[in-house]
Each structure stands twice: as structure tokens, then as C-alpha cells.
Amino acid sequence: MSMTGRERFICALQNKKPDRMPCQVHSWMAYYLQTYLGGIDSLAAYERFGMDPVIYTNPLFIYDPKDLQSWEEKLFELGTDADGYSRWRRVITTPKGQLITEGARNQYTEWITRQPVKTEQDFEMWNQYIPLPVQVDWTPVREAKKQIGESGIVRGSYFDFGQGSPWQSFVGYLYEVEDAIYDAVDRPEWLHRVLDSMLRKKLRVLELCERMELDLVETGGGAGSSTVISPKMHREFCLPYDQKQHKALKEAGALVVYHLCGGLMPLLEIVAENGAHALETMTPTEMGGDCDLAEASRRAGGKLAFIGGFDQQRGFENGNPEIIREMVRKLFNDCPDGGYICSPSDHFFFGHPDNIKTFVETARECVYK
């Protein structure tokens, strides 16, 4: 019996076997939509390829103006550097001083070059004055769900300070990665206080939502991958906070996907303990990860669904129909019991649209028995 796109995704996320293997992209990048698809939006791109849509959006958060008075943000454009990157600086002024973030952007994406927290005092300043929402406006999520109906799902991050979990938001977005790793060894008590405070803030905002309207909530982030920290460190500084957050999200009615865009094979059993329904991005070795999807399915497929695993460089950017069909069918065979959504394992910016068409057509042929 044929399923709707929504039923197909939800079935896979619940680690069950849908009618056929669902597929998606890891969100459409503006550069790709503009350069290859004539500037259409994400929903139109899904429709063009006959792909069940997974629309990425977030609710709006409303703040008390009094809280914002102690958190004044100003963005300064610093011009273009020798490499052609546009540089920027964000200065946050609080009653006790300033926090400065710097970054750069190009036509593809944006990144941070200087984190705002350098000392314990900086964190205490951030911790005291960072404004928290007082109300949640679900309008963008409701509008997206109304647009797609039963054809797909809407996913996003509920509320965070960089990425979806305390460690990943703190490390890389607020604080240098190397310094956090040193602190995990030299002063773990302070690091736990930081993560606990961030988690309590996230849970406080989660209480405002009453009932989760996103179909799928993303947590985790790249800084928790085994290409950044050890399994032992992940177990100590990620797992307990993920478990509490995931418990609260599930109580609010959410399905949860845990995001690791790097090494994950040494972490499979740990992630299976954190309460998430699914794990992404299942990045293969050719793209800098370490995922063996068949092995991941054997070891953790009974506890986790998976999203990702498709090498978009080999497939979309450099592939042809024969290669793409072979790649998609292998991923399907790697997860014979379902619980899998075929997807590029990261954002992509290049590739002929015909290659995406082949990707979708092949996935539609992957029917479960």
C-alpha cells in the first residue's frame, strides 16, 4: 500500500520499514537554487524533482524588550580580504562589558573566525545577560506544513546558541575547540557548569512550546564527532546533556535526529543511549567521515534510524546515471530493514540537475519487500 511522503518519512524515523526508501537533500543551498535551478525556492525544487519535501524552518522567538536592553548587538562589515571573503564583526555590549564575534562569508556559506568567549569572566557575562525568549511564534512552521500538506515533513532546530546541543553550541560557536578540549582535561568541573547552565536555558525555553509543532528536531553538531573528540569525552560532556534534552523534546512530542558531520563509528553505541530517534549525516570516508553504513546498521540499526550517507561529490558533482544508481542501491541494501532516509551527507553547491533526477528516480525504485 502506497504511503504519503509524510507517512514515509515518519515511518523511517520511527525505525520501521516504509513502502519504499525515502530520500531528501540536506537542505537546499541558496547558491545551488540560484545557479542551477533559476532561483526557485526549496519547495519548488523538491517538486521539480518529484522528491517528497523536507522543509527546514524554525519558529520565531519573542523577547522581552527589557532583556534586550542589556544585550545590544551591532554588526560591522569589515570589507573584503585578499581571498575575496567578506569579513564581519559582531559586538555585543552588556552592562559588564563587550563580547566580540568575528567571521567571514563567501557566495556559498558563512563561518566564525573568532569566538566571543575567551575567559571564565566572558562566559559569566554571556550567561548573565544572554536574553531568552518569553514566547514562541509557530507561524513559519505552520505555514510550511500548510504548504506541503501530507507530502512531506518540516524539520528544524527548536532553540539553541549555535548548534543543537550544549557541547556543540559552546565549542566552536562560543569558545575555541582546542581550549574546550584542554578544559575537559584540566578543569572539567567548570566545563560541566557551563554545559549545565546552557542546558537549563534550553529547557526553560522548551517549556514555552507546550506542544512541538516541528515534525523533526535536530540536535547535536559537528563538534561532538569522533574526528573532534574521543568517545570517552563524548560520553562525559555530550551524552548526559543530550539525554536530558532529548527526554524533554520527546515529552513535547518531537522526533529527534542527532547530527554528527564527521567521524561517528566509534560513537554509535553512545549515541544509541542518548534518546534520539535517528542519527545523521553518516558521512563516508571519501568526504572526511568514517561511516560504513552497513556496519552501522548491523551495530545500531535496531536502536537508531539513519539519514544521509550519499557522497554528493562523487554523485551529484562528478557522477553519471550509472554511478548514481549504483550508489543509491548500495545504500538501500546497507539498510535492508528500513529505518533509513537516503540523503546527501552534507550541503552541496554543485552538480547537474540531471544527477539529482537520477538520485530521486533510483530511490523511488527501492521498494521494501
ABEGO torsion letter per residue (X at the ends): XBBBAAAAAAAAAAGBBBABBBBBBBEBBAAAAAAAAGGBBAAAAAAAAGBBBBBBBBBBBBBBAAAAAABBBBBBBAEBBAAGBBBBBBBBBBAAEBBBBBBBBBAABBBBABBABABAAAAAAAAAABBBBABBBAAAAAAAAAAAEAABBBBBBABBAGBABAAAAABGAABBAAAAAAAAAABAAAAAAAAAAAAAAAAAAAAAAGBBABABBBBEEAAABAAABBAAAAAAAAAAAAAAAAAAAAAAGBBBBBBBBEBAAAAAAAAAAAGBABBOAGBBAAAGBABBAAAAAAAAAAABBBBEGBBAAAAAAABBAAAAAAAAAAAAAABAAEGBBBBBABBBABEBAAAAAAAAAAAAABBBX
